[in-house]
Amino acid sequence: MSTNFPACGGRMEYVCLGCGARYPHDSLLYACPKCDNVFLLENPDFSSLKKYDGLYWRKLFDERTASRSTALRGIFRYYELLVPFLAEDDIVYLGEGITPIVEAPPALRSIVGVPFSYKNDGQNPSASFKDRGMACAFSYLKWLCRRHKWDEVLTICASTGDTSASAALYAAYVGPPLKSVVLLPKGKVTQQQLSQPLGSGAAVLELPGVFDDCMKVVERMAERHNVALLNSKNSWRILGQESWAYETAQWFDWDVSGLCVFVPVGNAGNITAIMCGFLKLRELGVITALPRVFGVQSEHADPVYRYYAAPPQQRRWQPVRVRASVAQAAMIGNPVSFPRVSALAERFIAEGGENSFQMIQVTEQQIMDATLLANRHGHIACTQGGECLAGLVNAKILGLIGEQERVLLTATAHSLKFAGFQEMYFTDSFPPEYGVTPDKSLDNRPLLLLSENSREGRSDADYAELAADALAERLQLEKK
């Protein structure tokens, strides 16, 4: 067994989830030319990997953890499960993946009533989970450009913030022949997130409306022009995001039995990838049982929850018109990956049982309260991470979590990306459409220690003495 870069030369196929048509991997495809449905990528030679048992793969992936090969440091530690035809020089690595799993401290576990941890994907290079998919998509694009000798490729995406930040970052790193354009819904992206593609030099265009409007535009662009679409309609992005499942299984020493995973659902790419990743590991015998997967949606953007809340015989897919949500990355009313969710959930339930896939609905109030509660106890959870914690609380109330089960929540981005919502909470300035009323017990804001003119006419020593006395009085400290 070697930790050198593996021999390349495998292949992948686009598989349509509508008509089942298959297409080779050497061109950019987003929707089936025959029926316009979405794809999953499959390795038609995947069964050949079964000549090695689960122990072999566990040992190989564990040994690669110590690899000094840049190409194997990130998500491509699991090379054989991702894109087995890439050469080492094709792989783009910016430090993505290998994000920590952090246990909730005892005080927070006591409040929630369930032991749980966060997987902090906000510690990726652009501060979100999207880097997993972009590392894969851009590595594939490098391979494609080399294969076809393309001298210019325009990458484009619609975004609520994280996708644009990640796409612009990776395009800036790779450079020519790739150029980056992002389309954002005006006023629906936080200032922190907006600063990221601007800083990476992307062409940033804003469109009045919501994400779903932007998504329709870039889909038409991909149909009519030779551009590289980087939303989750891009199957290579979904493929890279499977690495979350591989890392999680590895962290738990390849035993995810009794594990409940909570995932926020927006465009539905991440929950698709996570289920797909666990199913691959199970098929190879790397894990012996599947975890349970809970998708979480806000009541302001909950089409997948509504679908699964109906009895099976009455289920009909229906997009929804979204309302303002603090979980902006999940504020999507017509997720392009829903056909993938439907197909993967069916496989997951067939393999893991009826309760192995479920959807949970939460309110905006619950999301904000949970976000602040998590971060008040030492986490760095974004509002989507708060959405997951709110989902856990509701799942516990509904009796869906067993006493012996472990829980892992997904924090998809860094809390600093959504600091504006925290400011709105602390200053009680949420617009009515959010439906958020601050809990005063979670309030925290800076307090002025001395008056604005207290520095005037005092020496440095006198001012320090005055301030120290005021601070001691504020903290109710007694002198030694």
N, C-alpha and C positions, 0 to 999 in steps of 0.2 A: 504494500500500500504506500503510495507516494503523495506528498502534498505539493508536488510540482504542478504546473498548469496542466490540466487534463488534455488528452488528444481530442481535437475538434473534428467535425465532419458529420454530425448528425443532421436531422432535418425536423421541421415543424410543418404543420398544416393548419390553415384556417378551416374551422368546422362551423357551418351555419347552424344555428339553433332553431331555424325555421324549417328549412327543407332538407337539411343534412348534407348539402353540397360541400365538397372539399376543394381547397385551392392551395397551391404551393406557397412557400414562405418568401419567395423572392420578389414580391411587390407589395406596395402599401394598399391594403384593403381595409375598409371600415364597416361596410355593410354588404350583404350578399348580393351580387349582381342579378341573381335569379329572383329572390323574394324580398330583398331589402332588410332582412333580419340581421341581428348582430352575430359576431363570431366569438368562439373561444378558440384558443390555440391548443393543439394537441401534438404530442410527439408520437407519430405512428409506430415508432420502434420502442415505445415505452416498455413493452413486455420484455424486451431484451435486458432491461435493467434488473429483472427478477432473477437473473442467473446468479446474482449476489443476494444474500439474505439481509434481513433488517439489521443484524449486528454489524455486517460489513459497512452499510451506509452510515450507521450511527458513529462507528469508529472513524470513518473517513471524514465526515463533517466535523466531528470533534477535533481531529488532528489539524484540520484546516483552520481552526480557530487561532492557532499559533503561526499560521503562514506569514511569511514576509513578502509574498507575492501581492503586489497592489491589487491585481485583478481578482484575487481570491479573498480580499480583506472584507468586502461588503456583502451584498446580496448574492454575488456569484460564488460565494463559498458553496452554494448549492447548485453549481453549474449544470450538472446532469439533469436537474429538475426544471431548469429554466430554458436557456437557449444553447443547446449543445453544439451549434455550428459556428459560434463566434470564435475568432482568433483572440489571443491575449491582448493584442494591440487595439482591438475594437472596443474593449471594455472601458467604460467611463466610470471612474470612482472618485467621488468627492467626500467620502467619509460617511455615506449613507448606510443605514442598517445597524445591526448590533446595538439597538437602543435598549436602555436598562428597564428592568422590571423592578418596581419599587413597592414594597409592602406598605399598606396604610399603617400609621402608628396606632398603638393601643387605644388612645383617646378617640380617634376617628372610628376605629373598628367598634368601639363600645357604642358610639352614637348611632352608627348604621346598623349594628347588630349582626354583621356578617364579616368574617375575615376576607380581605380582598387586597389586590395589588393593582397598580397602574403600569401599563407598558407605555413609556413616555416617548412617543414618536415625534414629539416636538424637539427632540435632540438630534434630529437629522439636519443636514447642512442648511436647508432653507427654512428650517424650523417646522416641518410638517411631514406627514407620512407619504406625501406625493413624491418625495425623492426616490422612494423605492421603485415606483413605476417609471419615473423619468430616467433613472440609471439604466433600466432595461430598454426603454424606448429609444434613448439616445445611443446606446451601444448598438442596437439594431440599425438605427439610422446611419451610424458610421459605417457599418458593414454594407448597408445598401448603397451608400454613396460610393464606397470603394468598388463594389461589384459593378455598378452601372456607370461609374466615372462621371457622376453628376457634379457640376461646378457651382450650382446654387440651389438651395432648398429652403423654402420659407416654412417655418414651423408656426402653427397658429393654434390658439385655444380660447375657449370661453372660460370664465372663471368667476368664482366668488372670492378669490384671493389667493388661496394656497396653490392651486394649479398654475396660475400665472407666475407666481414667485419662483416655483420650482422649474417650470419650463424656461423662463428667462435666465435663470442661474445656469442651467446645464447648457443652454445654447451659447451663453457667453463664454463658458469654459471650453467647449468644443471649438467654437469659432467657425470660420468658413469651412465648408460651403453652407453652413446653417445660419439662418437669421430668424429672429424671434419677433412675432406679433401677438399681442394678447388683446382680447375684447372683454371689457368689464361692464357690468350693469352700473350705470352712474349712481353714486351715492349708496351703493349696497356693499361696498368693500371698505374695511377699516383703513384708516390712514397708515397704520403700520404695515398692513399688507400691500397697500398701493405703493408704498415707498420701495418695495423690493424689486418688482420688475423695472421700475424707473431707474433704480440704482444699478441694475444689471445691463441697462442700455437697450432694453426692448422697446419696440414701438407700442405704446399703450393707447388704446382707443376705447372710449366710453360710449355706451348706448343707453338711452333712456329705457327703463323697463326692469326686468328681473333676469336672473340667470337663464331661465328657460328661453327667453327671447334671444339672448346671445348665443345659446347653444344651437338654435335653429339656423342662425346666420352662418356660424362656422361649419355646420353640417352642409349647408348649400355650397359654401366655398369649397369644401372638400370634394363635393360631387362635380363641380364645374371646373376646378383648377387643380394644378399639380402642386398641392400643398401637403405638409405633414400635420395632420390633425392630432393634437396631443391630449384631448379629453379622454375619459374612460371608455369612449367608443373605440379607442385604440387598444386592440387586444394585447399589444406588447406591454402597455402600461399595466394592465390587469395582471399579466404574467409576473412582472417584477414585484407586484404587491403581495404575491403569494409568499414572499420571503418572511412576512410577518408571522405566518403560521409556522414556518420552518424554525424560525428563531424561538418562538414561544415553546414549541415542542422540545427544542434543544435545551432551553433554560430549565424546563421541568424534567430534565434527564430522560427525555423521550417517553414520559408517562403523562398523558393528558386525560386519563380516565378520571371522572369526577370533577373535571374543570368546566366552569361556565364562563364563556367569553362574551363580553358585551361590546357591540360595535355600533357607532352611530351610522345611520343610513341617509345619504344624500343622493348622489347620482348612482349609488348602489354598486359601484365598482369594488370598493374595499371589502365589503361583506362577501361578494362573489369570490374575490381572490382568496380570502381567508378560508372559505369553505373548500375551494378547489385545492388549496395547498394541503389542508388536513386530509382530504380524500386521497391525494397522491401518496402521502406518507403512509396512510393506512393500506393502500394497495401494495406498496412495496414491503410492508411489514415493519417499517421503521417505528410506527406506533401500533399498538394492539387494539386501541379503542379510540373512538372519536370524542372530542369534547362536545358540550352543548353550546350552541351559538344563539345569542339573543340580539336581534336587531332592534335599535331604538330610534324612534322618530318623535319630533315635536308635533303637537296637535296643530301647529301652524303650517306643517309641510309633511303630511303623513300618508301618501298614497299606498305605500307598501304595507303599512300597518292596517289600513282599511281593507286592503285586499285579503290579508290573512285573518282579519277579525271576522270575516263572513264565513258561514258554513261552506265546506268544500264544494258542494254542488251549486252554490249560489255565487261563487267568486267570479267577478268580472273586472278586468283591469280598467281603471278609470283615473287619468291624471287629475290633479287638484290644482286650484289656484292658490298659490302660497300667500301667507301673510307674514308680516315682519317677524323675524326670529333672531334671537341672540346667537343661535347656532347657525351662523351664516353659511358655513360650508355645507350644511345639510338642508338649506332652504331651497329645495328643488322639488317641483310638483310633478315633473314628468321624467323620472330618471331613465337615462338611455340604457342602463344595464339591467332593467327589470327582467327582461327575458332570461338573462343569465341567472339572476337570483332565483327565479321560478324553477329553472332547470336544475341548478345546484341544490336548492332546498329539497327538491324531490329526491335527488340522489342521497343527500345527507340523511333525510328521514328514513329512506329505504335501508341505509347502512347502519344508522345509529338509533333508530326508533322514533316514535311519533313526537317526543318532546325534545329531540335534538336540535330543532330549529323553531324559534318562536319570535314574534314581534311584540314590542312593548311601546306604549304611547306615554308621553310625558307632557307637562305644561311648561310654558316659558318661565313661569315663576319657579317651578321646581328646578329647571336648568340653571338659572342664575344662582339660586340659593345653594345648590349642590356644588357649582363651580367655586363659589367663595368658601364653602365649607371645606372642600378638598384642599384649596390653596392655603386656607387658614391653618391647615395641619401639615404644611410642608411639601405639598405637591406643586406642580407647575402645569396644571390642567387648563386647557382651553375650554371654551363653552361647549364644544362637542364632547370633551372629557367630562364636563359637568352633566351633559345629557346622558352619558353612560351611567354616572353615579345615580342620577335621578331614576334611570331605568332599573338599576339594581334595587333601589329602595322600593319602587313599585312592584318589582318582581317578588321581592320578599313579602310585601303586604298581600300579594295574590297567592302566596304559598307555592311559588314556582321554584324556590331554591331549597335543596335538601340540606340538612344539618351537617352532613359530612362532605359537602361539595366545596371546592375552592372556586374563587371568582377572580377573573382578570378583566379589567376595564381598559378601554383604548382611549388614550389622550392623543388625538390625531395631530395636534399642533401645540406650539408653545403658548403659555398664558399671555405673554407680552403682546401677541398679535391681536388680542381682544381686550387690551387694557381700557379701551374707550368704554366698553360696556360696564366694567368695574367702576369707572368714574361716574357714569350715569346712575349706577346703583347707589353709590355713596352720596351723591348729590340729589337723589330723588328726582332725576330729570328724564326718566324714560317717557317717550311719547306714549299716549294711551293705547295705540295699536299693539304694543308689545304685551300689555297685560301684566306688567311687573310692578309690584309694590315692595319697596325695600323692607327687609327684616332689620329693625334697629339694632338687634343683638349682633348683626354682622357688619354694622357701620364702622368705618375707620377712615379718618381724614386727618391731614396735618393740622396741628394747633399752634397758634402763635404764642411763643413763650414770653416775649416782652413786646412792648409797644414799638411802633416803627421808628420813633425818634429817641429811643432809650440809649442808643450808642453815642449820641451827640454830647460833646463836652466831657467825656470820660476817657481816661487812659485805658490802654489795653488790659492792664491788670485789674483796674476797677470794673471794667465791663465784664471781664471773665468772672470776677467775684459776684457781681450782680446776677449774671446769668446762672452761675452755679447755684446760688441761693434760690433763685426762682425755680430751677429744675428740681432741686431737692424738695422744695415745697410742693411742687406739682406731683412728684412721685411719693410724697409723704415719707421721706427718709429722715431719720434722726442722725445727728452727728455721732462719731465714734466716741 
